[in-house]
């Protein structure tokens, strides 16, 4: 059984896979500069919000619980919140926020994964050296001379 549910993560991964944008750019620079060409115009951001409304509010509730602040208080701190003056601008704010939020999570997971891979690679290379070299490396590490 295939999960065909549209999620923001799937949207971002598909866009990156199709070379329309880089998730790292979305995480670093946000959406306001046109980073995601699919989310420039209000008609597109409003549709995106409508398609992902449940996920957006779930993320906001989680953030509220984790931070101990109300959702309106959190929203007031979002970049661009002071420009919200209609339903369209509100949905635009949340569409951009969820993309940036999920892109940051993906980027963090990728960074964590690359750190783990480096550790595994170090362990693999450690296994390939003889016991005298291992002992010297361990002693250097214990003495802070890694």
C-alpha positions as CSV (number, residue, x, y, z in Angstrom):
1,X,0.0,0.0,0.0
2,X,1.5,3.3,-1.1
3,X,1.1,6.5,1.0
4,X,-0.2,9.1,-1.5
5,X,-0.9,11.7,1.1
6,X,0.5,15.1,0.1
7,X,2.9,16.4,2.7
8,X,5.1,19.5,2.7
9,X,8.2,17.2,3.0
10,X,7.2,15.3,-0.1
11,X,6.6,18.6,-1.9
12,X,10.1,19.8,-1.0
13,X,11.8,16.6,-1.8
14,X,10.1,16.4,-5.2
15,X,10.9,20.0,-6.1
16,X,14.6,19.4,-5.2
17,X,14.6,16.1,-7.1
18,X,13.3,17.9,-10.2
19,X,16.0,20.6,-9.7
20,X,13.5,23.4,-9.2
21,X,15.1,24.5,-6.0
22,X,17.4,23.3,-3.2
23,X,16.0,22.5,0.2
24,X,19.1,24.0,1.8
25,X,18.3,27.3,0.0
26,X,14.7,27.3,1.4
27,X,16.1,26.5,4.9
28,X,18.7,29.3,4.7
29,X,17.0,32.0,2.7
30,X,13.3,31.3,3.1
31,X,10.6,31.6,0.5
32,X,10.1,35.4,0.3
33,X,12.8,35.8,-2.4
34,X,11.1,33.5,-4.8
35,X,13.2,30.5,-3.7
36,X,10.3,28.2,-4.6
37,X,8.9,29.3,-7.9
38,X,5.6,27.4,-7.2
39,X,5.0,29.7,-4.2
40,X,5.4,33.3,-5.5
41,X,1.8,34.4,-6.2
42,X,-1.1,34.5,-3.7
43,X,-3.2,32.2,-5.8
44,X,-0.4,29.6,-5.4
45,X,0.3,30.1,-1.7
46,X,-3.4,30.1,-0.8
47,X,-3.9,26.8,-2.7
48,X,-0.8,25.4,-1.0
49,X,-2.1,26.5,2.4
50,X,-5.5,25.0,1.7
51,X,-3.9,21.7,0.5
52,X,-1.7,21.5,3.7
53,X,-3.8,23.3,6.3
54,X,-4.1,20.2,8.6
55,X,-0.3,19.7,8.6
56,X,0.4,23.4,9.1
57,X,-1.8,23.6,12.2
58,X,-0.4,20.4,13.6
59,X,3.1,21.8,13.3
60,X,1.9,25.1,14.9
61,X,0.3,23.1,17.8
62,X,3.5,21.1,18.3
63,X,5.5,24.3,18.3
64,X,3.1,25.9,20.8
65,X,3.4,23.0,23.2
66,X,7.2,22.8,22.9
67,X,7.7,26.5,23.4
68,X,5.0,27.0,26.0
69,X,3.5,30.0,24.1
70,X,0.1,30.4,22.4
71,X,-0.1,30.0,18.6
72,X,-1.1,33.7,18.1
73,X,2.0,34.8,20.1
74,X,4.2,32.5,18.0
75,X,2.6,33.7,14.8
76,X,3.3,37.3,15.7
77,X,7.0,36.6,15.7
78,X,7.1,35.1,12.2
79,X,9.0,37.1,9.6
80,X,6.4,39.0,7.6
81,X,3.7,38.7,10.2
82,X,3.4,42.5,10.5
83,X,2.3,42.6,6.8
84,X,-0.7,40.3,7.3
85,X,-3.8,42.2,6.6
86,X,-6.1,39.7,4.9
87,X,-6.9,36.1,4.5
88,X,-4.6,35.8,1.5
89,X,-1.6,37.3,3.3
90,X,-2.2,35.1,6.3
91,X,-2.3,32.0,4.2
92,X,0.8,33.2,2.4
93,X,2.6,33.7,5.6
94,X,1.8,30.2,6.8
95,X,2.5,28.5,3.5
96,X,6.0,30.1,3.4
97,X,6.5,29.3,7.1
98,X,5.7,25.6,6.8
99,X,8.0,25.2,3.8
100,X,10.9,27.0,5.6
101,X,10.2,25.0,8.8
102,X,10.1,21.6,7.1
103,X,13.1,22.5,4.9
104,X,15.1,23.4,8.1
105,X,14.1,20.0,9.6
106,X,15.3,18.2,6.5
107,X,18.5,20.1,6.4
108,X,19.2,19.4,10.1
109,X,18.5,15.7,9.5
110,X,20.8,15.6,6.5
111,X,23.5,17.3,8.6
112,X,23.1,14.8,11.4
113,X,23.2,12.0,8.9
114,X,26.4,13.2,7.4
115,X,28.0,13.5,10.8
116,X,27.0,9.9,11.6
117,X,28.3,8.8,8.2
118,X,31.6,10.4,9.0
119,X,31.8,8.6,12.3
120,X,31.0,5.3,10.6
121,X,33.7,6.0,8.0
122,X,36.2,6.7,10.8
123,X,35.3,3.5,12.5
124,X,35.7,1.6,9.2
125,X,39.1,3.1,8.7
126,X,40.0,2.4,12.3
127,X,39.3,-1.3,11.7
128,X,41.8,-1.3,8.8
129,X,44.9,-0.3,10.9
130,X,47.0,-2.5,13.0
131,X,46.8,-2.7,16.8
132,X,49.9,-0.5,17.4
133,X,48.4,2.3,15.3
134,X,45.1,1.9,17.1
135,X,46.8,2.1,20.5
136,X,48.7,5.3,19.4
137,X,45.5,6.9,18.2
138,X,43.6,6.0,21.3
139,X,46.3,7.3,23.5
140,X,46.5,10.6,21.5
141,X,42.7,10.9,21.8
142,X,42.8,10.3,25.5
143,X,45.5,13.0,25.9
144,X,43.5,15.5,23.8
145,X,45.8,15.3,20.8
146,X,43.3,13.8,18.4
